Amino acid sequence: MKQINKLEQELGVALFTRTSTGVTLTPAGKGFKGYAEQIVNLVNQALVAAISIAASAR
């Protein structure tokens, strides 16, 4: 949770609404989530490409 709090501080927006029964995404959190998912997918694609290139160079 410390990393989420730090991210929220850096962004200057709340990504989650915290209640005694749990957490939900704020509108800003929902928008951020879409971009974060795209970033994770791109990183995974880059890793696969790098491994593939390295394997074919052997």
Backbone as JSON, one array per atom type, in Angstrom:
{
  "sequence": "MKQINKLEQELGVALFTRTSTGVTLTPAGKGFKGYAEQIVNLVNQALVAAISIAASAR",
  "N": [[0.81, -1.19, 0.0], [2.06, 1.18, 0.55], [3.43, 1.91, -1.76], [1.35, 2.54, -3.51], [0.21, 4.73, -2.19], [2.38, 6.49, -2.38], [2.53, 6.79, -5.15], [0.05, 8.02, -5.62], [0.53, 10.44, -4.28], [2.59, 11.48, -5.85], [1.25, 11.82, -8.28], [-0.74, 13.52, -7.51], [-3.4, 12.98, -7.24], [-6.17, 11.02, -6.08], [-6.31, 7.58, -6.46], [-7.77, 5.54, -5.51], [-10.75, 4.98, -3.6], [-11.02, 4.69, -0.27], [-12.6, 2.73, 2.12], [-14.16, 1.48, 5.15], [-15.01, -0.97, 4.41], [-13.59, -1.74, 2.2], [-11.8, -1.09, -0.9], [-12.2, 0.99, -3.78], [-11.86, 1.91, -7.22], [-11.25, 5.27, -8.13], [-12.62, 7.7, -10.47], [-10.31, 8.8, -11.69], [-8.52, 6.77, -11.07], [-9.58, 4.65, -12.54], [-9.13, 5.56, -15.14], [-6.33, 5.73, -15.1], [-5.66, 3.07, -14.71], [-6.18, 1.82, -17.17], [-4.1, 2.83, -18.8], [-1.9, 1.89, -17.35], [-2.21, -0.87, -17.66], [-1.74, -1.08, -20.41], [0.96, -0.32, -20.48], [2.17, -2.41, -19.02], [1.6, -4.55, -20.74], [3.07, -3.76, -23.01], [5.69, -3.81, -21.99], [5.92, -6.55, -21.46], [5.74, -7.52, -24.1], [8.07, -6.39, -25.15], [10.01, -7.75, -23.66], [9.64, -10.4, -24.56], [10.3, -10.03, -27.24], [13.0, -9.24, -27.04], [14.16, -11.54, -25.91], [13.65, -13.36, -27.96], [15.11, -12.23, -30.08], [17.7, -12.38, -29.03], [17.95, -15.16, -28.85], [17.88, -15.91, -31.53], [20.21, -14.84, -32.42], [22.21, -16.46, -31.68]],
  "CA": [[0.0, 0.0, 0.0], [2.93, 2.34, 0.59], [3.74, 2.31, -3.13], [0.15, 3.17, -4.06], [0.13, 6.06, -1.57], [3.45, 7.3, -2.96], [2.1, 7.1, -6.52], [-1.02, 9.02, -5.52], [1.15, 11.7, -3.92], [3.33, 11.97, -7.02], [0.28, 12.24, -9.29], [-1.58, 14.57, -6.96], [-4.8, 12.55, -7.32], [-6.5, 9.74, -5.43], [-6.64, 6.52, -7.41], [-8.7, 4.65, -4.82], [-11.57, 5.43, -2.48], [-10.84, 3.71, 0.8], [-13.65, 2.72, 3.15], [-13.96, 0.4, 6.12], [-15.38, -2.25, 3.79], [-12.71, -2.08, 1.08], [-11.34, -0.02, -1.77], [-12.7, 1.02, -5.15], [-11.16, 2.87, -8.06], [-11.87, 6.57, -8.42], [-12.58, 7.91, -11.92], [-8.91, 8.94, -12.09], [-7.93, 5.44, -10.97], [-10.04, 3.86, -13.68], [-8.39, 6.02, -16.32], [-4.92, 5.36, -14.93], [-5.56, 1.61, -14.83], [-6.1, 1.48, -18.59], [-2.75, 3.11, -19.26], [-0.98, 0.98, -16.66], [-2.32, -2.18, -18.32], [-1.05, -0.98, -21.7], [2.4, -0.3, -20.21], [2.57, -3.77, -18.64], [1.56, -5.35, -21.96], [4.2, -3.37, -23.85], [6.91, -4.33, -21.36], [5.94, -7.99, -21.71], [6.06, -7.71, -25.51], [9.48, -6.05, -25.33], [10.79, -8.85, -23.1], [9.53, -11.53, -25.48], [11.07, -9.68, -28.44], [14.43, -9.27, -26.69], [14.55, -12.95, -25.75], [13.61, -13.95, -29.29], [16.26, -11.7, -30.83], [18.92, -12.95, -28.44], [18.01, -16.58, -29.19], [18.17, -16.06, -32.96], [21.57, -14.35, -32.68], [23.19, -17.46, -31.21]],
  "C": [[0.86, 1.26, 0.0], [3.24, 2.84, -0.82], [2.56, 3.01, -3.78], [0.02, 4.58, -3.49], [1.18, 7.0, -2.16], [3.08, 7.71, -4.38], [1.02, 8.17, -6.5], [-0.45, 10.4, -5.16], [1.88, 12.31, -5.1], [2.38, 12.51, -8.08], [-0.58, 13.4, -8.82], [-3.07, 14.25, -7.07], [-4.98, 11.24, -6.55], [-6.89, 8.74, -6.51], [-7.68, 5.57, -6.83], [-9.52, 5.42, -3.8], [-11.48, 4.33, -1.44], [-11.97, 3.86, 1.82], [-13.35, 1.59, 4.11], [-14.28, -0.97, 5.52], [-14.51, -2.62, 2.59], [-12.27, -0.85, 0.31], [-11.99, -0.14, -3.14], [-11.9, 2.06, -5.92], [-11.96, 4.16, -8.18], [-11.93, 6.7, -9.95], [-11.15, 8.07, -12.44], [-8.2, 7.59, -12.06], [-8.33, 4.55, -12.12], [-9.31, 4.26, -14.95], [-6.93, 5.6, -16.26], [-4.71, 3.87, -15.16], [-5.42, 1.19, -16.29], [-4.7, 1.7, -19.15], [-1.73, 2.17, -18.62], [-1.02, -0.41, -17.29], [-1.61, -2.17, -19.66], [0.46, -1.01, -21.51], [2.9, -1.7, -19.87], [2.59, -4.67, -19.88], [2.74, -5.03, -22.87], [5.53, -3.89, -23.29], [7.02, -5.83, -21.61], [6.29, -8.28, -23.16], [7.53, -7.42, -25.79], [10.38, -7.16, -24.79], [10.79, -10.05, -24.04], [10.38, -11.25, -26.73], [12.56, -9.76, -28.16], [14.94, -10.7, -26.55], [14.61, -13.64, -27.12], [14.8, -13.51, -30.13], [17.55, -12.29, -30.34], [19.06, -14.42, -28.83], [18.37, -16.77, -30.66], [19.58, -15.6, -33.31], [22.64, -15.37, -32.28], [23.61, -18.37, -32.32]]
}
